[in-house]
Amino acid sequence: MSKAHRGTPLKEERPNSGRGKCPVTGQTGVKLVYEHEIDGQKVMISKIGKSTLANQKRREEAAAKTA
């Protein structure tokens, strides 16, 4: 199957083909794919940033549950 159109919507909708600096991890040149609200402001975050936030939330819930 052809992969000719992979990532085409991301390249058309976002500047710099959706790449930039992730506000969560601080990595540069990564694809900013997910929209997330941080401090009342909607920002675009990377896949790794999304998992980082999810893991932090999971750890906080587990710590609150054990306390």
C-alpha positions in Angstrom: 0.0 0.0 0.0 1.3 3.4 -0.9 2.4 5.8 1.8 2.3 8.9 -0.4 -0.2 10.8 1.8 1.2 10.1 5.2 1.2 13.2 7.3 -0.3 15.4 4.6 -3.1 16.9 6.8 -0.5 17.8 9.5 1.7 19.5 7.0 -1.2 21.5 5.6 -2.8 22.6 8.8 0.2 23.5 11.0 3.1 25.8 10.4 6.6 24.1 10.1 4.8 20.8 9.3 3.6 20.6 12.9 7.1 20.6 14.3 8.5 22.8 17.1 9.5 22.8 20.8 7.4 20.7 23.2 6.4 22.8 26.2 6.3 19.7 28.5 9.5 18.0 27.6 11.5 20.9 26.1 12.5 18.8 23.1 13.0 20.7 19.9 12.1 19.5 16.4 9.4 17.1 17.5 5.9 16.8 16.0 3.4 18.7 18.1 0.3 16.6 17.5 -1.9 16.8 20.6 -3.7 19.8 21.9 -3.6 20.1 25.7 -4.6 22.7 28.3 -1.8 23.9 30.6 -2.5 26.7 33.1 -5.7 27.6 31.3 -3.9 27.9 27.9 -4.3 25.5 25.0 -0.9 24.4 23.7 0.2 21.7 21.3 2.3 18.9 22.8 4.3 15.9 21.5 3.4 12.3 21.9 6.1 11.9 24.6 4.8 15.0 26.4 1.3 13.5 26.4 2.5 10.3 28.0 4.6 12.3 30.5 1.5 14.2 31.7 -0.6 11.0 31.8 2.1 9.2 33.9 2.4 12.1 36.3 -1.4 12.1 36.8 -1.4 8.3 37.3 1.4 8.6 39.9 -0.4 11.4 41.8 -3.6 9.4 41.9 -1.7 6.3 43.2 0.0 8.4 45.9 -3.3 10.0 47.0 -4.9 6.5 47.1 -2.1 5.1 49.4 -2.1 8.2 51.6 
